[in-house]
Amino acid sequence: MPEPCSYDYAVIRVVPDVTRQEFVNAGVILFCRARRFLAAQVHLDVQRLAALAPGIDVDAVQRQLDLLPAICAGEGPVGGLGQAEAFHWIVAPHSTMIQCSPVHSGITLDPAGEMARLMSTLVE
């Protein structure tokens, strides 16, 4: 049986107007150093987003969100930095439309299963 391991995660948010600070949860990024696991999953609720920002370019937002799983998979200049550096780059505060919540920690036996649980609980 695998040993429990610690992990860090953040909720990926779409913040259409940074001055209003309203957001839609749109994904989760999870990093488990012990298991060498870094992944992000995204799911954009278009209706929720449209309620906050009528007329927003949903395709542009989705393209930006889709970059996060690719970075976690090691793609691009940020993905090439390594898992820890990529995680910290993604979750660092940004004043852009795609932001992350504060980082939270936990213990799990299964980082991929924990990612699925967090997506189900916090996003979908």
Order of alpha helices (4+ residues) and beta strands (2+ residues): beta-beta-beta-alpha-alpha-alpha-alpha-beta-beta-alpha
